[in-house]
Amino acid sequence: MNTTEIVDRLDKEIARLRAARAVLASVDTDLLKRVKKGSGRPANTSKKVVAVKAPAKKRTMSPEGKARIAAAQKARWAKAKKAK
């Protein structure tokens, strides 16, 4: 293939692309806006106000509470060991 043939093919391709661009540019943009979308979540049309909860604060345990839990667990272990 020589250079002349390549240039001729490129010119034809450019003409084809320009024609396709002209067709796309002539499409009515309002028509595109009116086309219903097929997928996705529907728009929320209600005017409900949704309260957002604040994140829960981290709860800490007092040393006395930890001691009570530890004593209760040790009592359970002793009871289980005695039962064996």
N, C-alpha and C positions, 0 to 999 in steps of 0.2 A: 504494500500500500504506500503510495507516495504522499507527499505533503499536501498536494492539492485535494486529494480525496479526503484526507483527514480534516482539512479546513471546511470542505463542503459538508461533511457529516456534522461537524461542530455547529455550522450555521443552521442546519436543519434542526438540530437539537435545541439550539437557542430559540428558534422560531416556535418550536413546539412548547417550550417552557413559557415563553411570553404569552402564547395563546392560553395556556392553562392558568397563568397568573391573572390574565384579563377576566377569565370566567370567574375565578375566585374573588376578585376585587369587585365584581358586579353583584355579588350575592347581598341581598338586603340584610343589614345587621339586625334590624328589628325582628325580622323573621327568625333569625338565630336565637334571639332573646325569648321569643314566644314558644320555642320548641321545649316541650316538657322533658326534663331529665328523667332517665329511666331508673337510676339507682341512687342510693344515698338516703340519708335520714331526712324526713320531711321537716320543713321549717316550723318553728314553734310560733304559732299564731296567737296564742293566749298571752295575756299580759300579767301572768302570775308572778309574784315576787317570791323567790325561794330564799329562805333564810339559810345562811351558811354557818355550820357549827364551827366554833373555834376548836383548834386541836386540843385534845385532852392533855392536861399537865401531867408530867411524870410524877408518880406517887412514890414517896420514900417511906421506909419503915423505921420506926424508932428502935433504938437499941433494946428497950424493954420488950417490945413486940418480938424482936428477933430472939431474945433470950427465952420468951415463953414458948415460941415455936420449937426452938432447939430442945428445951426441956421435955416438951410433949413427944417429940420424935425419939428422944433417948428413952423415954418411958415405953414407947411402942416397941423399940428394938429389944429392950429388956424383957418385955412381956413375951415377944416372939422367941427370944433365946430361952426363956424359962419353959415355954411350952414344948420345946424340942426334947 
